[in-house]
Amino acid sequence: VQLQASGGGLVQAGGSLRLSCAASGRMFTYYSMGWFRQVPGKEREFVASVYWSGERIHYADSVKGRFTISRENDNTVFLQMDSLKPEDTAVYYCAAEYGYTLSQPDYWGQGTLVTVSS
């Protein structure tokens, strides 16, 4: 099983980026998929998740109103990040967990670096 994240990069504050995560190796029916992020020296933190059906969407308070998560099919998830702030700079990890929430993922992808300059 692989979760392939892409879409990271360098953007100025106030700009936008769209992250993609494509999973392979099994079908992620009945799984929540989403994103965590991590800054060096800090713990990995939850960002957003969406259940298989496209419902049961959850966001961290720090990104509500700025980030939008969506699911294209069983195995693809996107994170549209708007109004980016320097504090959004982190390595973003795609993850998947069986069930309605994403708290202790069963699968992790490699990270994609997002850098927001001030």
Secondary structure, DSSP 8 states (H G I E B T S, - for coil): -EEEEE--EEEETT--EEEEEEEESS--TTEEEEEEEE-TTS--EEEEEEETTS---EE-TTTTTTEEEEEEETTEEEEEE-S--GGG-EEEEEEEEESS--SS-SEEEEEEEEEEE-
